[in-house]
């Protein structure tokens, strides 16, 4: 069976599905830019091997009533530090998202010492008595919005889009507009699919960056999910750029969902890390669960811990290029499972968080602590400026392959990283190419 490749890059840097990690990319080619509407072409190659296994993340679960109307009363204990009311409540009402807590506060459902509080930033202190009634879930509906879309490929069955960094995939509490789904609905008609719990798959969830629903078992009903996630079978984090496929009809949706479930979707990610992973090739097998100390992130859990609902996560990585004398690296990732924030969590676990990933340890101070000792002093000023300009984790979904739901051909799409990622890489490469000790 042939593999049809779609790309906007010269033939010399196409990615065949049977490539080994060490030959998958030419790092220098990552600086290329493209017009997504032109210069595309197709070619056929032999299928020498199976498509790489890919990701799967289960959807929402929890109580059918969505915790609306739940009552909570408690006092701020002696020894507690001063803390925002939304953070304090979120840490104590474990099954309700922070967005729901904030909505409850704004609607006047939270009282401190008997007085309604409407500011989520209100500071609670020792001895305060807090009374909270959890607000009910508000139905969400994705509305069409006219916005530019970077469409890599489209036919009557599927749509492949290059999602820009900082864009949320679908509407959620706190992100009702300006999402990728809003733009796609303006571009074309997408039927809404009601999915049973557990069938929405993803490598990671854009909601999580804002502490929204995927971190908590607040259920969104099937009807609500189908209305805000038409055609969506997988997602990317808000800060992650790259390729995403959308189903345009019910048959395509079912077919793609099954491929995710069977781990036959091919996806390749590239990242820039703080320091260089050692060894240069590895397989990380460590369960991931919600971080009990911070609701907006996940955490690697040593050993199976059923009380935390940890799920096994397996990531393979390959160091493609050592940068800035060893202060950073260009790293390729391939996933054998797809847990929320899996790459970011595993990168942190091995001590090499992604550049710009403030949530998972890739802070500015961390980046500079790895870069400065390995570079001449005259680079320190530019490096500080480079790091200070980072606005998101340096992570990009570079390639996407699947069996086309209609033609049954194996198709592969590739997309170079956007200018912000490419510029950081270029600057780090320029340091590497100098006489660094």
Secondary structure, 3 states (H helix, E strand, C coil): CCEEEEECCCHHHCCCCCCCHHHCCCHHHHHCCCCCCCCCEEEEECCCCCCCCCCCCCCCCCCCCCCCCCEEEEECCCCCCCEEHHHHHHCCCCCCCHHHHHHHHHCCCEEECCEECCCCCCEECCCCEEEEECCCCCCCCCCCCCCCCCEEEECCCEEEEEECCCCCCCCECCECCCCHHHHHHHHCCCCCCCCCCCCCCCCCCHHHHHCCHHHCCCCCCHHHHHHHCCCECCCCCCCCEEEEEEECCHHHHHHHHHHHHCCCCEEEEEEEEECCCCCCEEEEECEEEECCCCCCCEEEECCCCHHHCCECCEEEEEEEEEEHHHCEEEEEEEECCCCCCHHHHHHHHCCCCECCCHHHCCCHHHHHHHHHHHCCHHHHHHHHHHHHCCCCCCEEEEEEEEECCCCCCEEEEECCCCHHHHHHHHHHHHHHCCCCC
